[in-house]
Each structure stands twice: as structure tokens, then as C-alpha cells.
Amino acid sequence: MELYLVRHGTTDWNAEKKFQGACDIELNENGRILAAELGCRLDKNQIDFDSIYSSPLIRAYETACLIRGHKTYPIIKNELLTEISFGELEGIPYSEWINTEEPRKYFFTEPAKYVPPKNGETLDSVCERTKKFVQTVIEPLQKSKPDSRIMIVAHGALLAGMMCYLDEHGIENYWGNGLKGNCEETIYQYDGKKWTKTSKEEVRENPYEKGRTTA
């Protein structure tokens, strides 16, 4: 089985460096272009899928639809793929997010120390529900069709949590090589026992830090 993980296209909140979380923010025009370009590239390389699983949030679902384009394979929404919630602080810009002594500031830098804002979700919770999704939805597909190719379209923090399971590492290395780029694919193979990453990934700078100045 081959599995593609794709983060949704860009939104205005991405451009404004705001923490979106579970807020249902739509793609902006650049995000739609990125998704359509990925779909065209996959189509040109004759890479097709048995199905796409998508977060129910519009930015992910629209990305999935644009990637699929004229194809007819199903896009299946699943609540387990919803992005992490930042509770009462969803929508605040990154500069405000880290300008605090509250442990939310460790979200990117020291994830094992991260404590979410009020009504927010923990990283442990994201890891558990993404592990549940892979084990109960994706891995069983390998038994019925070992040569299947599946795509998951979701969110940055959500996919990082899923990759903790796929790559077999703990929450202290939650972000791996960094936050996935929008409409960037990561590819895995599953032989029925073990997941193996087959795409190359370079270490990425945190995009929220770009252009930020400190007093």
C-alpha cells in the first residue's frame, strides 16, 4: 500500500500567520492554485488513487476536490482528521501566541512541554486520534488491496501527529523535519507490518518565524 499525506492549500489566515486550528477557514486564491497544480502534476505523472480521506474542514476538503480534478474516485470526510483545536485562542497571530510565559509558547520549539489554551486540545490527543484513524481505517485496506494508493488531505499539526505513529517517534520530536508546506506531499509504503517513508524531506524552517522581529 502507498499512502500520500498532503497538507491543505493556503488560506488568508496562513498568510496572516494566525493560528487556525479547528476554525473552518476557506482557501484563498493562492491555495486553490497550489491544490490544482498538485493535482495536475500527479495526473501528468499518471499517479492515481483509490480514494482520498479528508478532514471535514473546508480548506482541506476543497484542496482534496481540486487535487482530484476530473477523476471520480471518492473523497471521504472523517472527523478524526480535523485539525488540533487551540480553544479560546484560535485566530490569534503567532506574535501574540508566543509573547507569553504560558506553556503554549512551546508548541513548535519544545512540544513535550506544550499545554494548550483553555478548551484546546493536547498534542497527545492528536497523536492518539490519528493513530486510531490509521489503525482502524487505513491499515485494514492493505489486507483487501495490498497495491492500493490512498491520499490523506488534512492539516499541519494533525499530520505531524500522524507521522509520530508512522515514523515511530515520540511527542518530543513531534514536528520531525518541520511543519509541512501547503500542498506538499509526504509518501509512505506499508507492507502490512511497518510504515516506511519513501519521499525525501529536507529540514524546514518554521514559516511563522519568517520576517518576525523581536524587541
C-alpha positions in Angstrom: 0.0 0.0 0.0 1.1 3.5 -0.8 0.0 6.5 1.3 0.2 10.2 0.4 -0.1 12.8 3.2 -0.9 16.3 1.9 -1.5 19.5 3.9 -4.3 21.8 2.6 -3.6 24.8 0.4 -3.0 28.3 1.8 -5.7 30.5 3.5 -5.7 34.1 4.4 -5.1 33.1 8.0 -2.0 31.3 6.9 -0.8 34.4 5.1 -1.5 36.5 8.2 0.3 33.9 10.4 -2.8 33.2 12.5 -3.4 30.0 14.4 -6.4 28.4 12.6 -7.0 25.2 14.5 -10.5 23.9 14.2 -11.9 27.2 12.7 -13.4 26.5 9.3 -11.4 28.9 7.1 -11.6 28.5 3.3 -8.7 28.5 0.9 -7.6 31.7 -0.7 -6.8 32.1 -4.4 -3.2 31.0 -3.9 -4.3 28.0 -2.0 -6.6 26.9 -4.8 -3.8 27.4 -7.4 -1.5 25.2 -5.3 -4.0 22.4 -4.9 -4.9 22.5 -8.6 -1.2 22.4 -9.6 -0.6 19.4 -7.4 -3.5 17.6 -9.0 -2.2 18.4 -12.5 1.4 17.2 -11.6 0.0 13.9 -10.2 -2.2 13.5 -13.2 0.7 14.2 -15.6 2.8 11.6 -13.8 -0.1 9.1 -14.0 -0.4 8.9 -10.3 -4.0 7.9 -9.4 -5.7 7.0 -6.1 -8.2 4.5 -4.9 -9.6 7.2 -2.6 -8.9 10.4 -0.7 -9.6 10.8 3.0 -10.1 14.4 4.1 -10.6 16.5 7.1 -14.2 17.8 7.2 -12.9 21.4 7.4 -13.5 23.3 4.1 -9.8 24.2 3.5 -8.9 20.5 3.4 -11.9 19.2 1.6 -11.7 21.8 -1.2 -8.0 21.0 -1.5 -8.9 17.3 -1.9 -11.5 18.2 -4.6 -9.1 20.3 -6.5 -6.4 17.6 -6.4 -8.9 15.0 -7.7 -10.0 17.3 -10.5 -11.9 15.4 -13.2 -11.3 12.0 -11.6 -14.2 10.1 -10.0 -12.6 8.2 -7.0 -14.3 9.0 -3.7 -13.3 11.7 -1.2 -14.3 10.6 2.3 -14.5 13.0 5.2 -13.5 11.8 8.6 -13.9 13.7 11.9 -10.7 12.2 13.2 -8.8 14.3 10.6 -10.0 17.6 12.0 -7.1 20.0 12.9 -6.0 20.4 16.5 -8.1 22.9 18.4 -6.5 25.9 20.0 -9.6 26.6 22.1 -10.3 30.2 23.1 -7.1 31.5 21.3 -7.9 30.3 17.8 -7.3 33.1 15.3 -4.6 35.0 17.2 -1.4 35.8 15.3 1.8 34.0 16.0 3.4 37.1 17.6 0.8 37.1 20.3 0.8 33.3 20.6 4.5 33.2 21.7 4.6 36.5 23.6 3.7 34.9 26.9 5.1 32.8 29.7 2.2 30.4 29.3 3.3 26.9 28.1 1.5 27.4 24.8 4.7 29.1 23.7 6.4 25.6 23.4 4.1 24.5 20.7 6.8 24.4 18.0 10.0 24.6 20.0 9.5 22.1 22.8 6.3 20.2 22.1 6.6 17.9 25.1 6.2 21.0 27.3 3.2 22.3 25.4 -0.1 22.9 27.3 -3.0 24.1 25.2 -5.0 27.3 25.9 -8.4 26.9 27.6 -10.6 24.4 25.7 -7.7 23.5 23.4 -6.5 20.0 22.5 -3.3 18.4 23.6 -0.7 17.0 21.3 -1.1 13.7 23.0 -4.8 13.7 22.0 -3.9 14.4 18.3 -1.4 11.6 18.3 -4.0 9.2 19.8 -6.8 10.0 17.4 -4.5 10.0 14.3 -3.1 6.6 15.4 -6.7 5.4 15.8 -7.5 6.6 12.3 -4.5 4.9 10.7 -5.0 1.6 12.6 -8.8 1.4 12.1 -9.3 3.0 8.6 -6.1 2.9 6.6 -4.2 -0.2 7.6 -7.1 -2.6 7.1 -7.2 -1.5 3.5 -3.9 -3.2 2.9 -5.4 -6.6 3.6 -8.1 -6.3 1.0 -6.0 -4.5 -1.6 -2.2 -4.5 -1.0 -1.4 -2.4 -4.1 -3.9 0.4 -3.2 -2.8 4.0 -3.2 -4.5 6.3 -0.7 -4.3 10.1 0.0 -5.0 11.9 3.2 -5.6 15.7 3.0 -5.6 17.4 6.3 -3.6 19.9 8.4 -0.1 20.7 9.6 -0.4 19.8 13.3 -2.7 16.9 12.6 -0.4 15.3 10.0 2.6 15.8 12.3 0.8 13.8 15.0 0.0 11.1 12.5 3.7 11.0 11.4 4.7 10.4 15.1 3.0 7.0 14.6 4.1 6.3 11.1 7.7 7.2 11.9 7.6 5.6 15.3 8.9 8.6 17.4 7.7 10.3 20.5 6.0 13.6 21.1 9.4 15.3 21.9 10.1 15.1 18.2 6.5 15.9 17.2 7.4 18.1 14.3 10.0 15.8 12.7 11.6 17.8 9.9 9.3 20.8 10.5 5.8 22.0 9.6 4.7 20.5 6.2 4.4 23.0 3.4 0.9 23.7 1.9 0.1 21.1 -0.8 3.3 19.3 -0.1 3.1 15.5 -0.2 4.9 13.0 2.0 4.8 9.4 0.8 4.8 6.2 2.8 4.7 2.5 1.9 3.0 -0.1 4.2 3.8 -3.8 3.9 1.2 -4.9 6.4 3.6 -4.6 9.4 5.6 -1.5 9.1 5.4 2.0 7.6 8.4 3.3 5.6 8.8 6.9 4.3 9.8 6.8 0.7 9.8 10.5 -0.1 12.8 12.7 0.7 12.2 15.6 3.1 14.6 18.4 4.0 14.6 20.2 7.4 12.2 23.1 7.0 12.3 26.5 8.8 9.2 27.4 10.8 7.2 29.7 8.4 5.7 31.5 11.3 9.1 32.8 12.3 10.0 34.3 8.9 10.1 38.0 9.0 9.4 38.2 12.7 11.4 40.7 14.7 11.9 40.8 18.5 12.1 43.8 20.7 
